[in-house]
């Protein structure tokens, strides 16, 4: 720092710089510089939205350095473009630069931008001696070894500025960004300013990564929500027009596209005879409507001011034929650059399409339709999230189309003969079951089978050890008896035997060997108990509701989590207080309930981590330094029976949960844990298991500083018998058959 200060004085004499401003005083002192950096970073991290993070960063830098403009730039190596994401314009009359710019527009600076190097440009009114001194100073500092100097006379200015400073913000994943400090007049950038901005860039990169992770989570939630909405619509109605029109409208809004169209592929458009649905001659008369249902069926939604394009849509266009042949996605950022599309293609000209994303709607090697997403207002570079979301919707649409076809075929068959009504009901029931299976196939977890398999593999060698311990104990006792007989009848053995007995401490061995075998038996019993707990916890053989002991499930869960409950390094042990009531066997899904116990107890362990580390509780009752030693991390588990319901209360004495967080506690992807530590799905899944699967209730009682308690209430037995449940299913099915209408035919 003394070297930096001396250089600043030297530069002051060269450039005739005025006395140091308050900013330079702050940047010259490590403590003040660190405090200023923390202050700015705290403001930047107030939000997890990427745009807010970047806008806050440029606002703070522009205000701090008194800039005319400050922008944040993204560099895209694949397209050789620079995007101005956000900017702060302090002066009046300066035009906005937000948008995309070709790399060539930055002149010689483009090479440095592509390399992610530091760029410093002082403008034209800096004397050569001063500029040479600054260059030597920066070159002599290791952290500025990649320093790049540009002249306005030799290079194009950056976004119309006279002097500029571009600080690179780079990540290990490969993306490159810049904090662009821009001035409309020559400016001598201080080394302290550059050093401070590079420190800020390092912290900004961390904030960007966190915001990107949050953004990915939000996009994943959006994708899941959209797919779930389409799934729900499929359950509510099997009318294909309703499903497709609603789905593509939601997809267009989610991706901010200008057009979205679904083309149900005709039979004569598919070259592979195995694709599509081929009806036999016997079925042609019955299914005449189905042929029209599959022929020239187009559904489109579009955004104003673009008119519908169904009338001039070419069902045999080049992209359509290519997708039918190759069954792959087509990503076109600029239709004028795609060799498959003729430059005079009237369809694209009339529809004003500039960018297009085309996705085949297929399942089980059957092409059902083609999904088109078109951008008309501007050229669009489709992101990875765009592709994933459109593919997820296409997969669900394939299921919906297939189900709608089966439904229409069943309705056509039922219309020919009322005597087949019972068979039709069975077919619709099978259809609903297959629908549920198709939806859940991708979400099934094999954790229970894995745990049971590991427990089984451990159980075999443990049984081998445990079974042989008994014989080993008998053999050793007989050998010890034999040694005792030798000592009885030969009380004075030869000196060599006497010396060896003293060396090995024969009397100690006789006493300790029995204890050693006993401890080995205890260890083997412990392993067998753990294996049994794992098998009981997984319950892979209990997919149906059975009478089980809830206390056994709770104890098995605690046994599996024992490693996290005990003392570990600096973490204090968690005391588990059990207050079990006299519960009868409860008819439930044992494996699912074990998962609920695991999620809630694991959350309690995570909540107690600060207390285990020795931090003081934040409650009102703790006002002295000895409070940390007095409060032990504790998890309390209480069970009781209330009339026809069983109640399980799991409480901890952690920091508690705020009222705002409690309202979202059971929402999917909501978590109060730090980024990367929680998925936000545990309590959501637990809520569905208790409320939807067991017809019970799951609630949370918590107050900041006073811990948290989760209450689980489930009935002792199902509220509806199997006969009543079957009767309700038949009523729902009959109502569905009466209200549902077949898909439109043309």
Secondary structure, 3 states (H helix, E strand, C coil): CHHHHHHHHHHHHHHCCCCCCHHHHHHHCHHHHHHHHHHHHHHHCCCCCHHHHHHHHHHHHHHHHCCCEEEEEEEECCCCEEEEEEEEECCCCCCCCCEEEEHHHHCCHHHHHHHCCCEEECCCCCCHHHHHHHHHHHHHCHHHCCCEECCCCCCCCCCCCCEEEEEEEECCCCCEEEEEEEECCCCCCCHHHHHHHHHHHHHHHHHHHHHHHHHHHHHHHHHHHHHHHHHHHHHHCCCHHHHHHHHHHHHHHHHCCCEEEEEECCHHHCCCCCCCCCCCHHHHCCCHHHHHHHCCEEEEEECCCCCCCCCCCCCCCHHHHHHHHHCCCEEECCHHHCCCCCCCCHHHHHHCCCEEEEEEEEECCEEEEEEEEEECCCCCCCCHHHHHHHHHHHHHHHHHHHHHHHHHHHHHHHHHCHHHHHHHHHHHHHHHHHHHHHHHHCCCCCHHHHHHHHHHHHHHHHHHHHHHHHHHHHHHHHHHHHHHHHHHHCCCCCHHHHHHHHHHCHHHHHHHHHHHHHHHHHHHHHHHHHHHHHHHHHCCCCCCCEEECHHHHHHHHHHHCHHHHCCECCECCCEEEEECCCCCCEEECHHHHHHHHHHHHHHHHHHCHHHHCCCCCCCCCCCCCCHHHHCCCEEEEEEEEECCEEEEEEEECCCCCCHHHHCCCCCCCCCCCCCCCCCCCHHHHHHHHHHHHCCCEEEEEECCCCCEEEEEEEECCCCCCHHHHHHHHHHHHHHHHHHCCCCCCC
